[in-house]
């Protein structure tokens, strides 16, 4: 199973970096991260902070930590 997961992750990376991604592929990559409890901390001024600030919705349950 580990080999299959590694192959899948390598495929996601290759396709995203090459620009050969699709909404479905990006969603599958997002779901893989979520299923494996991978999260990211948002720090002020980071690319993730910029993305959060331009999204057209707010989730009052989200916790943003500014460091």
mmCIF file as gemmi writes it, N, C-alpha and C atoms, coordinates in Angstrom:
data_model
loop_
_atom_site.group_PDB
_atom_site.id
_atom_site.type_symbol
_atom_site.label_atom_id
_atom_site.label_alt_id
_atom_site.label_comp_id
_atom_site.label_asym_id
_atom_site.label_entity_id
_atom_site.label_seq_id
_atom_site.pdbx_PDB_ins_code
_atom_site.Cartn_x
_atom_site.Cartn_y
_atom_site.Cartn_z
_atom_site.occupancy
_atom_site.B_iso_or_equiv
_atom_site.pdbx_formal_charge
_atom_site.auth_seq_id
_atom_site.auth_asym_id
_atom_site.pdbx_PDB_model_num
ATOM 1 N N . UNK Axp A 1 ? 0.811 -1.189 0 1 0 ? 1 A 1
ATOM 2 C CA . UNK Axp A 1 ? 0 0 0 1 0 ? 1 A 1
ATOM 3 C C . UNK Axp A 1 ? 0.858 1.258 0 1 0 ? 1 A 1
ATOM 4 N N . UNK Axp A 2 ? 1.96 1.22 0.761 1 0 ? 2 A 1
ATOM 5 C CA . UNK Axp A 2 ? 2.814 2.398 0.844 1 0 ? 2 A 1
ATOM 6 C C . UNK Axp A 2 ? 3.375 2.762 -0.532 1 0 ? 2 A 1
ATOM 7 N N . UNK Axp A 3 ? 3.756 1.753 -1.308 1 0 ? 3 A 1
ATOM 8 C CA . UNK Axp A 3 ? 4.283 2.004 -2.651 1 0 ? 3 A 1
ATOM 9 C C . UNK Axp A 3 ? 3.248 2.645 -3.552 1 0 ? 3 A 1
ATOM 10 N N . UNK Axp A 4 ? 2.013 2.201 -3.434 1 0 ? 4 A 1
ATOM 11 C CA . UNK Axp A 4 ? 0.932 2.768 -4.234 1 0 ? 4 A 1
ATOM 12 C C . UNK Axp A 4 ? 0.692 4.225 -3.848 1 0 ? 4 A 1
ATOM 13 N N . UNK Axp A 5 ? 0.698 4.5 -2.549 1 0 ? 5 A 1
ATOM 14 C CA . UNK Axp A 5 ? 0.499 5.877 -2.098 1 0 ? 5 A 1
ATOM 15 C C . UNK Axp A 5 ? 1.644 6.775 -2.579 1 0 ? 5 A 1
ATOM 16 N N . UNK Axp A 6 ? 2.871 6.278 -2.5 1 0 ? 6 A 1
ATOM 17 C CA . UNK Axp A 6 ? 4.017 7.057 -2.984 1 0 ? 6 A 1
ATOM 18 C C . UNK Axp A 6 ? 3.882 7.364 -4.472 1 0 ? 6 A 1
ATOM 19 N N . UNK Axp A 7 ? 3.455 6.387 -5.252 1 0 ? 7 A 1
ATOM 20 C CA . UNK Axp A 7 ? 3.264 6.574 -6.693 1 0 ? 7 A 1
ATOM 21 C C . UNK Axp A 7 ? 2.181 7.621 -6.957 1 0 ? 7 A 1
ATOM 22 N N . UNK Axp A 8 ? 1.095 7.552 -6.2 1 0 ? 8 A 1
ATOM 23 C CA . UNK Axp A 8 ? 0.013 8.508 -6.357 1 0 ? 8 A 1
ATOM 24 C C . UNK Axp A 8 ? 0.485 9.926 -6.03 1 0 ? 8 A 1
ATOM 25 N N . UNK Axp A 9 ? 1.215 10.072 -4.941 1 0 ? 9 A 1
ATOM 26 C CA . UNK Axp A 9 ? 1.731 11.386 -4.546 1 0 ? 9 A 1
ATOM 27 C C . UNK Axp A 9 ? 2.697 11.918 -5.601 1 0 ? 9 A 1
ATOM 28 N N . UNK Axp A 10 ? 3.584 11.066 -6.111 1 0 ? 10 A 1
ATOM 29 C CA . UNK Axp A 10 ? 4.511 11.49 -7.163 1 0 ? 10 A 1
ATOM 30 C C . UNK Axp A 10 ? 3.752 11.949 -8.401 1 0 ? 10 A 1
ATOM 31 N N . UNK Axp A 11 ? 2.677 11.249 -8.741 1 0 ? 11 A 1
ATOM 32 C CA . UNK Axp A 11 ? 1.858 11.631 -9.898 1 0 ? 11 A 1
ATOM 33 C C . UNK Axp A 11 ? 1.208 12.988 -9.672 1 0 ? 11 A 1
ATOM 34 N N . UNK Axp A 12 ? 0.653 13.203 -8.475 1 0 ? 12 A 1
ATOM 35 C CA . UNK Axp A 12 ? 0.064 14.506 -8.159 1 0 ? 12 A 1
ATOM 36 C C . UNK Axp A 12 ? 1.11 15.608 -8.318 1 0 ? 12 A 1
ATOM 37 N N . UNK Axp A 13 ? 2.274 15.413 -7.747 1 0 ? 13 A 1
ATOM 38 C CA . UNK Axp A 13 ? 3.332 16.424 -7.81 1 0 ? 13 A 1
ATOM 39 C C . UNK Axp A 13 ? 3.729 16.703 -9.257 1 0 ? 13 A 1
ATOM 40 N N . UNK Axp A 14 ? 3.99 15.658 -10.023 1 0 ? 14 A 1
ATOM 41 C CA . UNK Axp A 14 ? 4.403 15.824 -11.423 1 0 ? 14 A 1
ATOM 42 C C . UNK Axp A 14 ? 3.359 16.576 -12.235 1 0 ? 14 A 1
ATOM 43 N N . UNK Axp A 15 ? 2.094 16.202 -12.092 1 0 ? 15 A 1
ATOM 44 C CA . UNK Axp A 15 ? 1.046 16.839 -12.898 1 0 ? 15 A 1
ATOM 45 C C . UNK Axp A 15 ? 0.796 18.276 -12.474 1 0 ? 15 A 1
ATOM 46 N N . UNK Axp A 16 ? 0.845 18.549 -11.19 1 0 ? 16 A 1
ATOM 47 C CA . UNK Axp A 16 ? 0.623 19.923 -10.724 1 0 ? 16 A 1
ATOM 48 C C . UNK Axp A 16 ? 1.779 20.817 -11.15 1 0 ? 16 A 1
ATOM 49 N N . UNK Axp A 17 ? 3.023 20.343 -10.978 1 0 ? 17 A 1
ATOM 50 C CA . UNK Axp A 17 ? 4.186 21.151 -11.355 1 0 ? 17 A 1
ATOM 51 C C . UNK Axp A 17 ? 4.259 21.378 -12.864 1 0 ? 17 A 1
ATOM 52 N N . UNK Axp A 18 ? 3.784 20.431 -13.651 1 0 ? 18 A 1
ATOM 53 C CA . UNK Axp A 18 ? 3.852 20.566 -15.103 1 0 ? 18 A 1
ATOM 54 C C . UNK Axp A 18 ? 2.717 21.429 -15.66 1 0 ? 18 A 1
ATOM 55 N N . UNK Axp A 19 ? 1.734 21.737 -14.81 1 0 ? 19 A 1
ATOM 56 C CA . UNK Axp A 19 ? 0.58 22.496 -15.285 1 0 ? 19 A 1
ATOM 57 C C . UNK Axp A 19 ? -0.47 21.618 -15.921 1 0 ? 19 A 1
ATOM 58 N N . UNK Axp A 20 ? -0.275 20.311 -15.838 1 0 ? 20 A 1
ATOM 59 C CA . UNK Axp A 20 ? -1.211 19.349 -16.437 1 0 ? 20 A 1
ATOM 60 C C . UNK Axp A 20 ? -2.234 18.89 -15.401 1 0 ? 20 A 1
ATOM 61 N N . UNK Axp A 21 ? -2.685 19.832 -14.562 1 0 ? 21 A 1
ATOM 62 C CA . UNK Axp A 21 ? -3.647 19.462 -13.538 1 0 ? 21 A 1
ATOM 63 C C . UNK Axp A 21 ? -5.062 19.805 -13.991 1 0 ? 21 A 1
ATOM 64 N N . UNK Axp A 22 ? -6.005 19.273 -13.291 1 0 ? 22 A 1
ATOM 65 C CA . UNK Axp A 22 ? -7.422 19.53 -13.537 1 0 ? 22 A 1
ATOM 66 C C . UNK Axp A 22 ? -8.07 19.792 -12.178 1 0 ? 22 A 1
ATOM 67 N N . UNK Axp A 23 ? -9.26 20.358 -12.174 1 0 ? 23 A 1
ATOM 68 C CA . UNK Axp A 23 ? -9.948 20.516 -10.891 1 0 ? 23 A 1
ATOM 69 C C . UNK Axp A 23 ? -10.114 19.181 -10.152 1 0 ? 23 A 1
ATOM 70 N N . UNK Axp A 24 ? -10.396 18.125 -10.88 1 0 ? 24 A 1
ATOM 71 C CA . UNK Axp A 24 ? -10.568 16.812 -10.239 1 0 ? 24 A 1
ATOM 72 C C . UNK Axp A 24 ? -9.263 16.329 -9.61 1 0 ? 24 A 1
ATOM 73 N N . UNK Axp A 25 ? -8.141 16.543 -10.296 1 0 ? 25 A 1
ATOM 74 C CA . UNK Axp A 25 ? -6.85 16.118 -9.75 1 0 ? 25 A 1
ATOM 75 C C . UNK Axp A 25 ? -6.508 16.933 -8.512 1 0 ? 25 A 1
ATOM 76 N N . UNK Axp A 26 ? -6.729 18.237 -8.556 1 0 ? 26 A 1
ATOM 77 C CA . UNK Axp A 26 ? -6.453 19.078 -7.398 1 0 ? 26 A 1
ATOM 78 C C . UNK Axp A 26 ? -7.337 18.679 -6.218 1 0 ? 26 A 1
ATOM 79 N N . UNK Axp A 27 ? -8.583 18.351 -6.492 1 0 ? 27 A 1
ATOM 80 C CA . UNK Axp A 27 ? -9.484 17.916 -5.431 1 0 ? 27 A 1
ATOM 81 C C . UNK Axp A 27 ? -9.025 16.58 -4.844 1 0 ? 27 A 1
ATOM 82 N N . UNK Axp A 28 ? -8.566 15.672 -5.686 1 0 ? 28 A 1
ATOM 83 C CA . UNK Axp A 28 ? -8.071 14.383 -5.202 1 0 ? 28 A 1
ATOM 84 C C . UNK Axp A 28 ? -6.829 14.576 -4.332 1 0 ? 28 A 1
ATOM 85 N N . UNK Axp A 29 ? -5.943 15.488 -4.727 1 0 ? 29 A 1
ATOM 86 C CA . UNK Axp A 29 ? -4.749 15.774 -3.93 1 0 ? 29 A 1
ATOM 87 C C . UNK Axp A 29 ? -5.144 16.391 -2.595 1 0 ? 29 A 1
ATOM 88 N N . UNK Axp A 30 ? -6.107 17.299 -2.627 1 0 ? 30 A 1
ATOM 89 C CA . UNK Axp A 30 ? -6.598 17.919 -1.394 1 0 ? 30 A 1
ATOM 90 C C . UNK Axp A 30 ? -7.195 16.856 -0.478 1 0 ? 30 A 1
ATOM 91 N N . UNK Axp A 31 ? -7.963 15.953 -1.028 1 0 ? 31 A 1
ATOM 92 C CA . UNK Axp A 31 ? -8.588 14.908 -0.225 1 0 ? 31 A 1
ATOM 93 C C . UNK Axp A 31 ? -7.553 13.958 0.365 1 0 ? 31 A 1
ATOM 94 N N . UNK Axp A 32 ? -6.505 13.649 -0.392 1 0 ? 32 A 1
ATOM 95 C CA . UNK Axp A 32 ? -5.436 12.799 0.124 1 0 ? 32 A 1
ATOM 96 C C . UNK Axp A 32 ? -4.785 13.453 1.346 1 0 ? 32 A 1
ATOM 97 N N . UNK Axp A 33 ? -4.522 14.756 1.249 1 0 ? 33 A 1
ATOM 98 C CA . UNK Axp A 33 ? -3.941 15.47 2.382 1 0 ? 33 A 1
ATOM 99 C C . UNK Axp A 33 ? -4.891 15.447 3.577 1 0 ? 33 A 1
ATOM 100 N N . UNK Axp A 34 ? -6.155 15.711 3.33 1 0 ? 34 A 1
ATOM 101 C CA . UNK Axp A 34 ? -7.139 15.728 4.407 1 0 ? 34 A 1
ATOM 102 C C . UNK Axp A 34 ? -7.265 14.353 5.057 1 0 ? 34 A 1
ATOM 103 N N . UNK Axp A 35 ? -7.334 13.307 4.247 1 0 ? 35 A 1
ATOM 104 C CA . UNK Axp A 35 ? -7.48 11.946 4.769 1 0 ? 35 A 1
ATOM 105 C C . UNK Axp A 35 ? -6.291 11.516 5.619 1 0 ? 35 A 1
ATOM 106 N N . UNK Axp A 36 ? -5.14 12.142 5.392 1 0 ? 36 A 1
ATOM 107 C CA . UNK Axp A 36 ? -3.934 11.805 6.139 1 0 ? 36 A 1
ATOM 108 C C . UNK Axp A 36 ? -3.611 12.849 7.209 1 0 ? 36 A 1
ATOM 109 N N . UNK Axp A 37 ? -4.627 13.661 7.543 1 0 ? 37 A 1
ATOM 110 C CA . UNK Axp A 37 ? -4.513 14.666 8.6 1 0 ? 37 A 1
ATOM 111 C C . UNK Axp A 37 ? -3.361 15.639 8.393 1 0 ? 37 A 1
ATOM 112 N N . UNK Axp A 38 ? -3.132 16.01 7.128 1 0 ? 38 A 1
ATOM 113 C CA . UNK Axp A 38 ? -2.108 16.998 6.807 1 0 ? 38 A 1
ATOM 114 C C . UNK Axp A 38 ? -2.775 18.368 6.828 1 0 ? 38 A 1
ATOM 115 N N . UNK Axp A 39 ? -2.22 19.275 7.602 1 0 ? 39 A 1
ATOM 116 C CA . UNK Axp A 39 ? -2.77 20.627 7.665 1 0 ? 39 A 1
ATOM 117 C C . UNK Axp A 39 ? -1.624 21.621 7.595 1 0 ? 39 A 1
ATOM 118 N N . UNK Axp A 40 ? -1.975 22.862 7.405 1 0 ? 40 A 1
ATOM 119 C CA . UNK Axp A 40 ? -0.957 23.906 7.301 1 0 ? 40 A 1
ATOM 120 C C . UNK Axp A 40 ? -1.348 25.065 8.211 1 0 ? 40 A 1
ATOM 121 N N . UNK Axp A 41 ? -0.36 25.662 8.804 1 0 ? 41 A 1
ATOM 122 C CA . UNK Axp A 41 ? -0.59 26.849 9.614 1 0 ? 41 A 1
ATOM 123 C C . UNK Axp A 41 ? -0.483 28.072 8.712 1 0 ? 41 A 1
ATOM 124 N N . UNK Axp A 42 ? -1.41 28.978 8.875 1 0 ? 42 A 1
ATOM 125 C CA . UNK Axp A 42 ? -1.4 30.217 8.104 1 0 ? 42 A 1
ATOM 126 C C . UNK Axp A 42 ? -0.619 31.26 8.891 1 0 ? 42 A 1
ATOM 127 N N . UNK Axp A 43 ? 0.442 31.749 8.282 1 0 ? 43 A 1
ATOM 128 C CA . UNK Axp A 43 ? 1.206 32.814 8.919 1 0 ? 43 A 1
ATOM 129 C C . UNK Axp A 43 ? 1.026 34.099 8.111 1 0 ? 43 A 1
ATOM 130 N N . UNK Axp A 44 ? 0.995 35.193 8.805 1 0 ? 44 A 1
ATOM 131 C CA . UNK Axp A 44 ? 0.769 36.493 8.173 1 0 ? 44 A 1
ATOM 132 C C . UNK Axp A 44 ? 1.813 36.742 7.08 1 0 ? 44 A 1
ATOM 133 N N . UNK Axp A 45 ? 1.327 37.104 5.886 1 0 ? 45 A 1
ATOM 134 C CA . UNK Axp A 45 ? 2.21 37.412 4.771 1 0 ? 45 A 1
ATOM 135 C C . UNK Axp A 45 ? 2.63 36.212 3.94 1 0 ? 45 A 1
ATOM 136 N N . UNK Axp A 46 ? 2.222 35.012 4.336 1 0 ? 46 A 1
ATOM 137 C CA . UNK Axp A 46 ? 2.588 33.813 3.578 1 0 ? 46 A 1
ATOM 138 C C . UNK Axp A 46 ? 1.682 33.667 2.352 1 0 ? 46 A 1
ATOM 139 N N . UNK Axp A 47 ? 2.086 32.862 1.375 1 0 ? 47 A 1
ATOM 140 C CA . UNK Axp A 47 ? 1.208 32.612 0.231 1 0 ? 47 A 1
ATOM 141 C C . UNK Axp A 47 ? -0.156 32.06 0.653 1 0 ? 47 A 1
ATOM 142 N N . UNK Axp A 48 ? -0.179 31.206 1.677 1 0 ? 48 A 1
ATOM 143 C CA . UNK Axp A 48 ? -1.449 30.661 2.148 1 0 ? 48 A 1
ATOM 144 C C . UNK Axp A 48 ? -2.329 31.76 2.743 1 0 ? 48 A 1
ATOM 145 N N . UNK Axp A 49 ? -1.732 32.706 3.435 1 0 ? 49 A 1
ATOM 146 C CA . UNK Axp A 49 ? -2.469 33.847 3.97 1 0 ? 49 A 1
ATOM 147 C C . UNK Axp A 49 ? -3.077 34.663 2.832 1 0 ? 49 A 1
ATOM 148 N N . UNK Axp A 50 ? -2.327 34.853 1.768 1 0 ? 50 A 1
ATOM 149 C CA . UNK Axp A 50 ? -2.841 35.594 0.604 1 0 ? 50 A 1
ATOM 150 C C . UNK Axp A 50 ? -4.035 34.879 -0.005 1 0 ? 50 A 1
ATOM 151 N N . UNK Axp A 51 ? -3.949 33.566 -0.103 1 0 ? 51 A 1
ATOM 152 C CA . UNK Axp A 51 ? -5.062 32.783 -0.648 1 0 ? 51 A 1
ATOM 153 C C . UNK Axp A 51 ? -6.292 32.905 0.243 1 0 ? 51 A 1
ATOM 154 N N . UNK Axp A 52 ? -6.105 32.763 1.535 1 0 ? 52 A 1
ATOM 155 C CA . UNK Axp A 52 ? -7.219 32.864 2.479 1 0 ? 52 A 1
ATOM 156 C C . UNK Axp A 52 ? -7.909 34.219 2.338 1 0 ? 52 A 1
ATOM 157 N N . UNK Axp A 53 ? -7.124 35.264 2.165 1 0 ? 53 A 1
ATOM 158 C CA . UNK Axp A 53 ? -7.683 36.614 2.111 1 0 ? 53 A 1
ATOM 159 C C . UNK Axp A 53 ? -8.461 36.907 0.84 1 0 ? 53 A 1
ATOM 160 N N . UNK Axp A 54 ? -8.226 36.165 -0.245 1 0 ? 54 A 1
ATOM 161 C CA . UNK Axp A 54 ? -8.963 36.439 -1.478 1 0 ? 54 A 1
ATOM 162 C C . UNK Axp A 54 ? -10.148 35.504 -1.683 1 0 ? 54 A 1
ATOM 163 N N . UNK Axp A 55 ? -10.264 34.469 -0.86 1 0 ? 55 A 1
ATOM 164 C CA . UNK Axp A 55 ? -11.399 33.551 -1.011 1 0 ? 55 A 1
ATOM 165 C C . UNK Axp A 55 ? -12.69 34.274 -0.643 1 0 ? 55 A 1
ATOM 166 N N . UNK Axp A 56 ? -13.765 33.988 -1.39 1 0 ? 56 A 1
ATOM 167 C CA . UNK Axp A 56 ? -14.999 34.753 -1.208 1 0 ? 56 A 1
ATOM 168 C C . UNK Axp A 56 ? -15.919 34.239 -0.107 1 0 ? 56 A 1
ATOM 169 N N . UNK Axp A 57 ? -15.371 33.614 0.927 1 0 ? 57 A 1
ATOM 170 C CA . UNK Axp A 57 ? -16.211 33.115 2.016 1 0 ? 57 A 1
ATOM 171 C C . UNK Axp A 57 ? -15.429 33.099 3.318 1 0 ? 57 A 1
ATOM 172 N N . UNK Axp A 58 ? -16.175 33.116 4.4 1 0 ? 58 A 1
ATOM 173 C CA . UNK Axp A 58 ? -15.6 33.027 5.738 1 0 ? 58 A 1
ATOM 174 C C . UNK Axp A 58 ? -16.233 31.837 6.438 1 0 ? 58 A 1
ATOM 175 N N . UNK Axp A 59 ? -15.441 31.112 7.174 1 0 ? 59 A 1
ATOM 176 C CA . UNK Axp A 59 ? -15.929 30.027 8.002 1 0 ? 59 A 1
ATOM 177 C C . UNK Axp A 59 ? -15.602 30.406 9.437 1 0 ? 59 A 1
ATOM 178 N N . UNK Axp A 60 ? -16.607 30.736 10.232 1 0 ? 60 A 1
ATOM 179 C CA . UNK Axp A 60 ? -16.347 31.2 11.589 1 0 ? 60 A 1
ATOM 180 C C . UNK Axp A 60 ? -15.675 30.14 12.471 1 0 ? 60 A 1
ATOM 181 N N . UNK Axp A 61 ? -15.673 28.889 12.043 1 0 ? 61 A 1
ATOM 182 C CA . UNK Axp A 61 ? -15.032 27.838 12.848 1 0 ? 61 A 1
ATOM 183 C C . UNK Axp A 61 ? -13.551 27.713 12.542 1 0 ? 61 A 1
ATOM 184 N N . UNK Axp A 62 ? -13.066 28.352 11.452 1 0 ? 62 A 1
ATOM 185 C CA . UNK Axp A 62 ? -11.641 28.301 11.116 1 0 ? 62 A 1
ATOM 186 C C . UNK Axp A 62 ? -10.846 29.104 12.128 1 0 ? 62 A 1
ATOM 187 N N . UNK Axp A 63 ? -9.695 28.586 12.453 1 0 ? 63 A 1
ATOM 188 C CA . UNK Axp A 63 ? -8.82 29.287 13.387 1 0 ? 63 A 1
ATOM 189 C C . UNK Axp A 63 ? -7.559 29.685 12.638 1 0 ? 63 A 1
ATOM 190 N N . UNK Axp A 64 ? -7.321 30.975 12.512 1 0 ? 64 A 1
ATOM 191 C CA . UNK Axp A 64 ? -6.133 31.487 11.846 1 0 ? 64 A 1
ATOM 192 C C . UNK Axp A 64 ? -5.186 32.001 12.923 1 0 ? 64 A 1
ATOM 193 N N . UNK Axp A 65 ? -3.972 31.498 12.916 1 0 ? 65 A 1
ATOM 194 C CA . UNK Axp A 65 ? -2.967 31.907 13.883 1 0 ? 65 A 1
ATOM 195 C C . UNK Axp A 65 ? -1.952 32.781 13.178 1 0 ? 65 A 1
ATOM 196 N N . UNK Axp A 66 ? -1.843 34.013 13.575 1 0 ? 66 A 1
ATOM 197 C CA . UNK Axp A 66 ? -0.843 34.915 12.998 1 0 ? 66 A 1
ATOM 198 C C . UNK Axp A 66 ? 0.395 34.895 13.871 1 0 ? 66 A 1
ATOM 199 N N . UNK Axp A 67 ? 1.512 34.515 13.276 1 0 ? 67 A 1
ATOM 200 C CA . UNK Axp A 67 ? 2.768 34.459 14.017 1 0 ? 67 A 1
ATOM 201 C C . UNK Axp A 67 ? 3.682 35.582 13.612 1 0 ? 67 A 1
